[in-house]
Every structure is written in structure tokens, then in C-alpha cells.
């Protein structure tokens, strides 16, 4: 994903960054493609991969909402704990 963050790349270019076979890299890329995180454009024999950032943005927004919810809940729990402790 880091490589694709810099721009489109051929599968062979991506595979050069890893100590595994081209076939293994291709399988990993198919998983990213099925998840909607990457697009593949076939130009002759070249498979050009492009990062699809929209699902990552949506996931980030969701995680921020969940984080804010749980932070507020934990802050309230801490306030309850401190107030009961000081009441002793």
C-alpha cells in the first residue's frame, strides 16, 4: 500500500519491494482489489495497480467516530470512579 500511495505501479514493480515470489505478491494484490482498496488496469501485458483511497477515508472517519464515543465513555467512567473514591 505504501508503494501505491506514491502513484500507480506495475505488479512487477511492486513485487520488487518484497522477498516473496511474484505469484505471492499477485495473490496479496487480488485481496486488496477484492476489498476495493486497489484498482487494476490491464494495458497489454502490464497490470497497472492504483490505490483507491476512498474506502480508507471512510474507515478513518468511522474509527474517529468510534474513538470519540469511547473516549467520552471512558472519561465519564473515570469521573464516576474519582467522585466515588473521594466520597469515601
N, C-alpha and C positions, 0 to 999 in steps of 0.2 A: 504494500500500500504506500510505503514511503516513496518508492521509485515512481509510482503513478502520480503521486502528489506533485511531482516536478513536471509532469506532462505525459502525453501518450508515449507508449513504448511497445516494441515488438516483443512477443513472448520470449524469443531467444535473448533479447537484451535483459529482460527481467531475470531469466534463468541464470545469466552470467553472475548475478549477485549472490547466488546460493550454492552451497556444496552438495546439491542433490541433482538428480537427473532431470532432463528437460521434461520427461514424461510426468515426473512427480510435481514439478512446478506447474505444468499444464493442468493437472488434476486440482491443485490448490486454486488456480485461477478460475476453473469451472465452478468451484464452490462460491467464490466471490461473485461470479457472474450470475449464478442462480439466486444468490442473496440480493441481487440488484445493486451491489456495490461497485461493479465494474461493467463496462460495455466492451464488446469485441467487434471490430470491423475487419472483415477479411478483404484484403487487397492482393489479389493473385495468390501467391504462396505465403504472404505475410499476414499474420494475425496481429492487428494493432489494438492494444488494450488502452482504455481510458477510464480513469476514476470517475465514478458517479457520486458526487458529494452530497446530493440531496438526502438520501437515507441517513447519512451520518449526521447531517444537520438536524434532522427530525429526531434522531436518537439523542443527540446532545440536548435539545430543548426538553425532551421528556425527562432525561436524567436530572436536569436543572430543576424542573418542577418537583420531582420526587425528592431531590436533595433538600429543597426549600421546605417542603412539607415535613420531612423527618427532622430537620434541624429545629423547626418551630416546636414539634412534639417533644424532642429531647430537651429543648430549653425549658419548656413547661414542666417536664418531669423533674429537671434539676431544681427549678423554683419550688416545686412541691416538696422535694426532698430537703432542701435547705430550710424552708419555713417549718417543717415538722421537726427537724433536727434542732433548730434554735428555740422551738417552743418547749423543749424538754427542760 
